[in-house]
């Protein structure tokens, strides 16, 4: 013996579920159209893909060279850096190379306005990584 809710007392069980199905069918095409419109992204042409690939290689190369130069300069100025606070030096390198890159990229025709957070994070990670690796190799 099942208890009926007040809603289902007066109506037929089959009719209520059929109305729900019809309502969901009517709404489905509209939502499908919306998701279709959102999912279409502008495809890049082969020239745009090639330029994006070339720019990515240039960004990586610039960040690599800056990191190696920073490691060489830190080794020449501070040696082992025992009397310095290491995280302050990392912060200074991070800030300087960020602003240097903001000047270098437009000079070599790479649009920095298209950079997002992850792009800046990527190039700065490369700089700091190469800085630490270069400095560590020179210390050994």
HELIX and SHEET records of a PDB file:
HELIX    1   1 UNK A    6  UNK A    9  1                                   4    
HELIX    2   2 UNK A   13  UNK A   39  1                                  27    
HELIX    3   3 UNK A   46  UNK A   78  1                                  33    
HELIX    4   4 UNK A   86  UNK A  107  1                                  22    
HELIX    5   5 UNK A  112  UNK A  114  5                                   3    
HELIX    6   6 UNK A  117  UNK A  139  1                                  23    
END                                                                             
